[in-house]
């Protein structure tokens, strides 16, 4: 695991800083949306998180496939 995101106590786990940031994302997004005048119901939060996860997963999968194809062609 990368030194920047690895825990100093147990390098196999995420650091407390990264864990804290990931935990704080949802309340921060809700506050930003409310500041913009967009009301979000509790049920919508789960849907939004799920959609974001799907997009991130898809992008990571696409990146991995392109990287694999690139290294297969280069080597």
Buried (B, 14 or more C-beta within 10 A) or exposed (E): EEEEEBBEEEEEEBBEEBEEEEEEEBEEBBEEBEEEEEEEEEEEBEEBEEEEEEEEEEEEEEEEEEEEEEEEEEE
